[in-house]
Amino acid sequence: MEKLKLDYTHAGSVANILLDDGKGNVLDNAMMQELLGLFEELRANRDIKAITFQGAGKHFSFGASVAEHQKDFAAGMLKTFHQLFIVLMDMGIPTLAKISGQCLGGGLELALFCNFLFADKTAVLGQPEIVLGVFPPPASVMLPLKIGQAKAEELLLTGRSIQAEEGEKLGLLNQVFEDKDALNSGVNEWLTKNLIPKSASSLRYGVKAARSVFNQHMHEQLSRLAGLYVDELMETKDANEGIRSFLEKRSPVWENG
């Protein structure tokens, strides 16, 4: 694996996935394909009781590749990205995000999907897609389910980022730690106390049961929103201008259509 690292803890019952592309841990097609391959490996391991996601270095993830959001690539990018969530739903293995630094866009969507979100005080969470003239399909489903419609709309339609403290107040984060070392040790202790004593197979059924409504919404809405994104949004001038302007490092010039 070129963009991921994997290690096991808790006597092999916890799989720890490290996003590591040497930069901002961007979820590009190559990283997403590696994740899908890794998920299939973990699915077959009956002893896995939890999967953790963390970013190498100071940041969790800057998000999905903006270049791959361009019109010619958007459909393929969304299909692969959404497949991550579909496979994780089918697996039913408990998931945890350990967030430091920037956790934005597709990076936050990966974290949002997790059953448990932990962070340290450097964490910055946001869905800035609207700033680029686009929207985030998975977050548009998950955020209202997780933090309520009003706050979700505020984050999705303004694109503003929030600090860890606000994330905890919103109920998005389970716990906030002082720094990355405290985050890692704290989550290890939490796992030891709360998940490791449980049956791995029962946890998978428990996740699917607890997420029956959540998963139903995700299955129903992801394909619909992918269609809205690819067939309608990407046919507008402004969506393409937003992506181009970001890549060209200039301010967008909106035509409102």
C-alpha positions in Angstrom: 0.0 0.0 0.0 1.4 3.4 -1.0 -1.0 5.7 0.7 -2.2 3.7 3.7 -0.6 2.1 6.7 -2.2 -0.7 8.7 -1.4 -2.1 12.1 -3.3 -4.1 14.6 -3.6 -3.6 18.4 -5.6 -5.1 21.3 -4.4 -8.6 20.5 -5.3 -8.3 16.8 -8.9 -7.2 17.4 -8.5 -3.6 16.3 -7.3 -2.6 12.8 -5.8 0.9 12.7 -5.8 2.5 9.3 -3.4 5.5 8.8 -4.1 7.8 5.9 -0.6 8.8 4.7 0.1 10.4 1.4 2.9 12.5 2.7 0.9 15.7 2.3 -2.7 16.4 3.4 -3.8 12.8 3.2 -6.0 13.6 0.3 -8.7 11.0 -0.5 -7.8 10.6 -4.2 -8.8 7.7 -6.4 -5.6 5.8 -5.5 -6.2 6.1 -1.8 -9.9 5.2 -2.1 -9.0 2.0 -4.1 -6.5 1.0 -1.4 -9.2 1.5 1.2 -11.7 -0.7 -0.7 -9.1 -3.4 -1.0 -8.3 -3.2 2.7 -12.0 -3.3 3.7 -12.4 -6.6 1.9 -9.4 -8.0 3.8 -10.9 -6.8 7.1 -14.4 -8.0 6.3 -13.0 -11.6 6.1 -11.3 -11.3 9.5 -13.8 -12.6 12.1 -11.8 -11.3 15.0 -11.9 -7.6 14.2 -13.9 -5.7 16.7 -13.1 -2.1 15.5 -11.5 -0.2 12.7 -9.9 3.2 13.5 -9.0 5.9 11.0 -6.3 8.5 11.6 -4.2 10.9 9.5 -0.5 10.8 9.5 1.2 14.0 10.5 -0.7 17.1 11.8 -3.9 16.6 9.8 -6.6 14.0 9.4 -7.4 14.8 5.8 -7.8 17.8 3.5 -10.6 15.9 1.8 -11.1 14.4 -1.6 -9.0 15.5 -4.6 -10.4 18.7 -6.1 -8.8 17.9 -9.4 -11.0 14.7 -9.5 -14.1 16.9 -9.0 -13.8 18.2 -12.5 -16.7 17.4 -14.8 -14.9 14.6 -16.7 -14.0 12.8 -13.5 -16.8 13.6 -11.1 -19.0 10.6 -11.9 -16.2 8.1 -11.4 -14.9 9.9 -8.3 -18.3 9.9 -6.6 -19.0 6.2 -7.6 -15.7 5.1 -5.9 -16.1 7.4 -2.9 -19.7 6.3 -2.3 -18.6 2.7 -2.6 -16.5 3.2 0.6 -19.6 3.9 2.6 -21.6 1.1 1.0 -19.0 -1.5 1.8 -18.6 -0.2 5.4 -22.3 -0.4 5.9 -22.3 -4.0 4.6 -19.4 -4.9 6.9 -21.0 -3.6 10.1 -17.7 -3.4 11.9 -17.6 -0.6 14.5 -15.6 2.4 13.2 -13.7 5.2 15.1 -12.2 8.4 13.7 -9.2 9.9 15.6 -9.0 13.5 14.4 -6.2 16.0 14.6 -5.8 19.2 12.5 -7.8 19.7 9.4 -10.6 17.3 8.7 -12.4 18.7 5.7 -14.7 17.8 2.9 -14.4 14.1 2.0 -12.1 13.6 5.0 -14.8 14.8 7.3 -17.3 12.6 5.5 -15.2 9.5 6.2 -15.0 10.6 9.8 -18.8 11.4 9.9 -19.6 7.9 8.8 -17.8 6.4 11.9 -19.7 5.2 14.9 -17.5 7.1 17.2 -15.5 10.4 16.6 -12.7 11.5 18.9 -10.5 14.5 18.4 -7.7 16.6 20.0 -7.9 20.3 20.4 -6.2 21.0 17.1 -9.1 19.6 15.1 -10.8 21.7 12.5 -14.0 20.2 11.0 -15.7 21.5 7.9 -17.6 20.8 4.7 -16.3 23.7 2.5 -17.7 22.3 -0.8 -20.2 25.1 -1.3 -17.3 27.6 -1.4 -16.2 25.8 -4.6 -19.7 25.9 -6.0 -20.5 22.2 -5.3 -22.0 20.2 -2.5 -21.0 17.0 -0.5 -23.5 14.2 -1.1 -22.6 11.9 1.8 -22.4 14.8 4.3 -25.8 16.1 3.1 -27.3 12.8 4.3 -25.2 12.2 7.4 -24.9 15.6 9.0 -28.7 16.1 9.5 -29.0 12.6 10.9 -26.1 13.2 13.3 -26.5 16.7 14.6 -30.0 17.8 13.4 -31.3 19.6 10.4 -30.8 23.2 11.5 -27.1 22.9 12.4 -26.4 20.7 9.5 -27.8 23.2 7.0 -25.7 25.9 8.7 -22.5 24.0 8.1 -23.4 22.7 4.6 -24.6 26.0 3.2 -22.0 28.3 4.7 -19.1 26.0 4.4 -17.7 27.3 7.7 -15.3 25.2 9.7 -15.7 24.5 13.4 -13.2 23.8 16.2 -13.2 20.7 18.3 -15.0 22.3 21.2 -17.9 23.3 19.1 -17.9 19.8 17.5 -18.3 18.3 21.0 -21.1 20.7 21.9 -23.0 19.7 18.8 -22.7 16.1 19.8 -20.6 15.3 16.7 -17.5 14.4 18.7 -17.7 11.8 21.6 -14.6 13.2 23.4 -11.9 15.8 22.9 -8.4 15.3 24.2 -5.6 17.8 24.8 -3.2 16.6 22.1 -2.5 13.8 19.7 -0.7 11.6 22.2 -3.5 12.0 24.7 -6.0 11.2 21.9 -4.2 8.0 21.0 -3.8 6.8 24.5 -7.4 7.8 25.4 -8.9 6.0 22.5 -6.9 2.9 23.3 -8.3 2.9 26.8 -11.8 3.6 25.6 -11.6 0.6 23.2 -10.2 -1.6 25.9 -13.1 -0.7 28.2 -16.0 -0.5 25.8 -15.6 -2.7 22.8 -12.9 -5.3 23.4 -14.9 -7.2 26.0 -17.7 -7.7 23.4 -18.2 -10.4 20.8 -16.9 -9.4 17.4 -19.8 -11.1 15.6 -22.4 -9.6 17.9 -20.9 -6.1 17.5 -21.4 -6.4 13.7 -25.1 -7.3 14.1 -25.4 -4.5 16.8 -24.0 -1.9 14.4 -26.4 -2.9 11.6 -29.3 -2.8 14.0 -28.4 0.5 15.6 -27.9 2.0 12.1 -30.9 0.5 10.4 -32.5 3.9 9.7 -29.1 5.6 9.0 -28.1 3.0 6.5 -31.5 3.0 4.8 -31.2 6.8 4.3 -27.6 6.4 3.0 -28.5 3.6 0.5 -31.5 5.6 -0.8 -30.0 9.0 -1.0 -26.4 8.5 -2.1 -27.4 7.4 -5.6 -30.0 10.2 -5.9 -27.6 12.9 -4.8 -24.9 11.5 -7.1 -27.4 12.0 -9.9 -28.2 15.5 -8.8 -24.5 16.3 -8.6 -23.3 14.7 -11.9 -26.4 15.2 -14.1 -27.5 18.7 -12.9 -24.9 20.5 -10.8 -22.0 19.7 -13.0 -23.9 21.0 -16.0 -23.9 24.5 -14.6 -21.2 27.0 -15.3 -20.6 28.0 -11.7 -19.8 24.5 -10.5 -17.1 24.1 -13.1 -15.9 27.7 -12.5 -15.6 26.9 -8.7 -13.5 23.9 -9.3 -11.3 25.6 -12.0 -10.8 28.7 -9.9 -9.5 26.6 -6.9 -7.1 24.7 -9.1 -5.9 28.0 -10.7 -5.6 29.6 -7.3 -7.9 32.6 -8.0 -11.3 33.8 -6.8 -14.3 32.4 -8.7 -16.4 34.6 -11.0 -20.0 33.4 -10.5 -22.6 33.7 -13.2 -25.3 32.3 -11.0 -26.1 29.5 -13.4 
